[in-house]
Amino acid sequence: MPKVKVELRGEFDNSYEISVGYSVMDEVVADLKTRKYGYTPVVICDENTRELFGHDLVEKLALADVDPLLLTVPAGENSKSLDVFGSLLEAMLEAGITRQDVVVALGGGVVGDLSGYVAGSYMRGINFVQVPTTLLSQVDSSVGGKVAVNIRHWKNYCGMFYQPKRVYTNISALNSLPEREILSGLGEVVKTAFIADRDLVEYLSANAEKVRGLDSDVMAKVVARCCEIKADVVIRDEKEGGVRRILNYGHTVGHAIETFAGYKISHGECVGWGMRIVARACHKAGMLSAGDLEFHEKLMDKLGLATGKLNIEPARIMELMKKDKKVKHGAVVIVGLDMLGKAVVREDFPLELIEAELEKMQ
């Protein structure tokens, strides 16, 4: 079973391991049985992951003489709200959960973000572990400690940096996902490759059919490598003051599209559109070569990412980009590509090039 170490030894030691494999649920049960991270596990899941994994985990814990608290939220982005956040805190208080207990985030990015924010806030912080069950959460949101909820549909505007004590990545959980969820996760996979690892870009291209078919060995390798890349970035910049901003490739435009669409297009799909648009604008700006842009386009085509047309209002997308959390001194910060595998952060990117590409997407 591959393990990725996230070494965060600053003022506090926030280091932790990521396990990637096919039977990590057994490891979850074994660690919770020994009370390694806390006494009573508070298992937070959504309606889907409760049926797929939650009841089974609770039964296994009961057989191991562990009595968990199972809390369920509605599936979907709307659960990342202050109302749901508050209801979870109240349920934990009513159940007598203490600082010696542990939150177990069992689900995708919504559950992970919400659960982490709950754990970081309850009694000023209790331990939590991530058990990501979607591809997007396995390669991105479960790693790095960014936890949050949305405010009035503004994504992740209320949150904190709060690291998990462990991440258990169950590759076999991917087989439970609908195709749209797989495509959403692949958006983050290719983003990770584009910003930091040309070899991974080429591996994804050569194995595109196996990736889309969720070949177990290929996906274990891809997920582990994406976790390694993100861990390396987070180690160098835990709280997004510098190099960590490269992880936002495609996100500034993508978040604006996601907000405009009322979250009816998934996060990963919106990131895919953002990458298409920014890559083309980078080429027009003299950054990304014609050959690299062609490779970028072909890989996204092979994986079925951001294809067809978008029903958007370019002027509105540009307005929403200016309200992005990463705006600095009034300037929209754009993460672009100098070449495949090398991202660059620009505070002076010519935004008119992005607007021109948005116009072509309609």
Disulfide bonds with the S-S distance in Angstrom:
none
